[in-house]
Amino acid sequence: MNTHLLIQLLVNGLVVGTLYGVVAMSFVLIYKATQVVNFAQGELLLVGAWVCWALLTKYQVPFWLGMPITLVFMFAFGIAVQLVVLRPMIGEPIISVIMVTIALSTILQALMKWMFGVNPQPFPQIFASQTVSFAGFQLQTVYVLSLVVSVAMMGGMAWFFRVSKYGLAMRATAFNQQVAQSLGISVKSVFAMAWAISATVSAVAGIVVAVVNGVSSGLSAYGIKVFPAVILGGLDSIAGSVIGGIIIGLLENIAQFVDGEYLHWGNLFEIAPFYVLIIILMIKPYGLFGTKDIERI
């Protein structure tokens, strides 16, 4: 057994898993606030990546300035999407709102192709060295940066929900919208803030993936790719989404090792997370940390 390769893949899986955790956290954030699964989550990654790419390539903005501008844009974009597209759907059946997010996904995909074309575009070189050596292992520099940023964002999110005024308002709204409104909390503002933060966090993940793989419509597939992590951790658990993302990241790389060394199927890396999704739904449908909802008829 190639132990060095296995350890290398486990390290990569841990780093990529934190990135999955960030995207999964964006899913959960919207679900906790609005009880809606956002199927346009992957397109938020795509929009953020294309905006940053355009700033760096077309307008020659340096990365240290282009990324904050992108995040500010995505924050405003998230609010705009909620105001224009989703606010009119408040009070409508959940399935109708979910269908709107699917339509939003298609529209954003088409819009990005119309604005930037259908061909993948390489991201400008950000770092002088593309890889760094750590304890004899090679890691993508951008993944190391994403690990640091992801951990910081997770810590910031924990602080946000426990201490900040808006975070407490979101928790109250997630618990019961009517009770929150009776306490003077603006549920509409909470919804807008949830979408704004989710879009911003997704943009960070989109930029990181784009730096490594370039920008293309395939980026939006991360929205579905991360869904097993969301289900594994629990749709209403921020901590669970992070742990689920790390587990899926590790599982993918273990599957790649087993496939490459023993099975030689060629696609186990891609399908392993969805096998886990099916098993989790069969055994523990609310996820590892999700709240069990008991309904009486």
Secondary structure, DSSP 8 states (H G I E B T S, - for coil): --HHHHHHHHHHHHHHHHHHHHHHHHHHHHHHHHS---TTHHHHHHHHHHHHHHHHHTS---HHHHHHHHHHHHHHHHHHHIIIIIGGGTTS-HHHHHHHHHHHHHHHHHHHHHHH-SS-B-----SS-SEEEETTEEEEHHHHHHHHHHHHHHHHHHHHHHTSHHHHHHHHHHH-HHHHHHTT--HHHHHHHHHHHHHHHHHHHHHHHHHHH-B-GGGGGHHHHTHHHHHHH-TT-HHHHHHHHHHHHHHHHHHHHHIIIII--S-HHHHHHHHHHHHHHHH-TTTTT--------
